[in-house]
């Protein structure tokens, strides 16, 4: 998939996430279904933290001058929510209570930072020739890091919808 297509999917997925959050009260955003699950606000905090970490990984991967010859990873597993993935500690949310606007700002800022780095890339094909080590998928091409962001976000939109349905 080309970078332009991935950016379109990133934009569409983020728009869907924002629509999903629209109109939720502070209580709905911060209520946990049980002590072991995340609130909607925490899911969003995780998404923005993950995006910030991905930007750092992409920057580091772009510093390499050597081409990578690694197999593309099947990223479809991100859709399978029965396959529980434990977020690394660095990407886990805090217990901080966040207001709707704060959550939106965090998401907006992390996305702007991603687009800033992507807009500095003169030759997008470099993203298919460089890699960085991912905590779950191991060696992963930079283009796959970017692609996995919208897939990861889609996974969590489903989680948010499940949480919202649990309120009814």
URFENLIN-V560086 format. One record per pair of residues at least 4 apart in sequence whose ideal C-beta (glycine too) atoms are under 8 Angstrom apart, sorted by the first residue. I is the first residue (numbers start at 1). J is the second residue. D is the distance in Angstrom with one decimal. If there is no record, write none. Layout:
I;J;D
I;J;D
//
This chain:
1;5;4.9
1;6;5.6
1;143;7.5
1;147;6.1
2;6;7.1
2;124;7.5
3;7;6.2
3;118;7.0
3;121;8.0
3;124;4.3
3;127;6.4
3;143;7.0
3;146;7.2
4;8;6.6
5;9;6.5
6;10;6.2
6;143;7.3
6;146;5.4
6;147;5.2
6;150;7.0
7;11;6.3
7;115;7.8
7;118;7.1
8;12;6.2
9;13;6.0
9;147;7.8
9;150;4.6
10;14;6.3
10;111;7.6
10;114;7.7
10;146;7.6
10;149;6.3
10;150;4.7
10;153;8.0
11;15;6.3
12;16;6.5
12;150;7.8
13;17;6.4
13;150;4.3
13;153;4.8
13;154;5.6
13;157;7.3
14;18;6.4
14;107;7.1
14;111;6.1
14;150;8.0
14;153;7.0
15;19;6.4
16;20;6.4
16;154;7.8
16;157;5.9
17;21;6.5
17;44;7.8
17;47;7.5
17;107;7.2
17;153;6.1
17;156;7.9
17;157;5.5
17;160;7.6
18;22;6.5
18;104;7.1
18;107;7.5
20;157;5.7
20;160;5.5
20;161;6.6
20;164;7.5
21;29;7.5
21;40;7.2
21;44;7.1
21;100;7.1
21;103;6.9
21;104;7.3
21;160;7.5
24;28;4.3
24;29;5.2
24;40;6.6
24;100;6.6
24;164;7.6
25;29;7.0
26;30;6.0
26;97;7.6
26;99;5.9
26;100;6.7
27;31;5.6
28;40;6.7
28;164;7.2
28;167;6.1
29;39;6.5
29;40;5.0
29;41;4.3
29;44;7.9
29;98;6.9
29;99;7.8
29;100;6.2
29;103;6.6
30;39;5.0
30;40;7.7
30;41;5.0
30;97;5.0
30;98;6.9
31;39;5.7
31;40;7.9
31;167;7.3
32;37;5.6
32;38;6.8
32;39;4.8
32;42;7.7
33;37;4.9
33;163;6.2
33;166;5.2
37;163;7.8
38;42;3.8
38;43;5.1
38;46;6.9
38;93;6.2
38;159;7.9
39;43;7.2
39;163;7.3
40;44;6.5
40;160;5.2
40;163;5.4
40;164;7.2
41;45;6.3
41;93;7.6
41;97;7.4
41;98;4.7
41;103;5.6
42;46;6.3
42;93;3.7
42;94;7.9
42;95;7.9
43;47;6.6
43;93;7.5
43;156;5.2
43;159;5.9
43;160;5.6
43;163;7.5
44;48;6.5
44;98;7.8
44;103;4.7
44;106;6.9
44;107;6.1
44;160;7.9
45;49;6.2
45;93;3.8
45;94;6.9
45;96;7.7
45;98;6.8
45;103;7.3
45;106;6.6
46;50;6.1
46;87;6.1
46;91;6.0
46;92;6.7
46;93;4.9
46;156;7.2
47;51;6.4
47;107;6.6
47;110;7.6
47;152;7.5
47;153;5.9
47;156;5.9
48;52;6.5
48;106;4.1
48;107;5.3
48;109;7.2
48;110;4.1
49;53;6.4
49;90;7.4
49;91;5.0
49;92;7.8
49;93;7.1
49;110;7.7
50;54;6.3
50;87;7.7
50;91;5.0
50;149;7.6
50;152;6.5
51;55;6.7
51;110;3.9
51;111;6.6
51;113;7.5
51;114;5.8
51;149;6.3
52;56;7.0
52;110;5.1
52;113;6.5
53;57;6.5
53;90;6.5
53;91;6.0
54;58;6.2
54;114;7.1
54;145;5.5
54;146;7.5
54;149;5.8
55;59;6.4
55;110;7.6
55;113;5.2
55;114;5.4
55;117;5.5
56;60;6.4
57;61;6.1
57;132;4.6
57;134;7.4
57;142;7.9
57;145;5.9
58;62;6.2
58;117;5.9
58;127;8.0
58;132;7.2
58;142;5.4
58;145;5.8
58;146;7.1
59;63;7.0
59;117;6.1
60;64;7.9
60;132;5.7
61;130;4.7
61;131;6.0
61;132;3.7
61;142;4.6
61;145;7.4
62;117;8.0
62;121;7.2
62;126;6.9
62;130;6.2
62;142;6.9
64;68;7.7
64;130;5.3
64;131;7.9
67;129;4.6
67;130;7.4
68;129;6.1
68;130;5.7
68;131;4.1
68;139;7.4
68;141;6.5
70;131;5.7
70;139;4.9
70;140;7.8
70;141;6.5
72;141;6.6
72;144;6.4
73;137;5.0
73;140;5.7
73;141;7.9
73;144;5.7
75;137;7.9
75;144;6.5
75;147;6.3
75;148;5.3
75;151;5.5
76;80;7.4
77;83;5.9
78;148;6.3
78;151;4.2
78;152;5.8
78;154;7.7
78;155;5.3
79;151;6.8
79;154;7.1
79;155;6.4
81;155;6.3
81;158;6.2
81;159;7.0
85;136;6.2
87;91;4.6
87;92;5.1
88;92;7.4
88;135;5.0
98;102;4.4
98;103;5.1
98;106;7.7
99;103;7.3
100;104;6.4
101;105;6.2
102;106;6.5
103;107;6.5
104;108;6.1
105;109;6.1
106;110;6.4
107;111;6.4
108;112;6.3
109;113;6.4
110;114;6.6
111;115;6.4
112;116;6.3
113;117;6.9
114;118;6.3
114;146;7.9
114;149;7.4
115;119;5.9
116;120;6.9
117;121;7.4
118;146;7.3
121;126;6.5
121;127;6.9
125;129;6.6
126;130;5.8
126;142;7.6
127;141;7.0
127;142;4.3
127;143;4.0
127;146;6.8
128;141;5.8
128;142;7.6
128;143;4.9
129;141;7.8
130;141;7.1
130;142;5.0
131;139;5.3
131;140;5.9
131;141;5.1
131;142;6.5
132;140;6.8
132;142;6.5
132;145;6.8
133;138;6.2
133;139;6.1
133;140;7.5
134;138;6.2
134;139;7.6
134;140;4.4
134;145;6.9
134;148;7.9
137;144;7.6
137;148;7.6
140;144;4.8
140;145;5.9
140;148;7.6
141;145;7.4
142;146;6.8
143;147;6.2
144;148;5.9
145;149;7.2
147;151;6.6
148;152;5.7
149;153;6.4
150;154;6.3
151;155;6.6
152;156;6.7
153;157;6.4
154;158;7.0
155;159;6.8
156;160;6.2
157;161;6.4
158;162;6.5
159;163;6.5
160;164;6.3
161;165;6.3
162;166;6.5
163;167;7.3
164;168;7.7
//
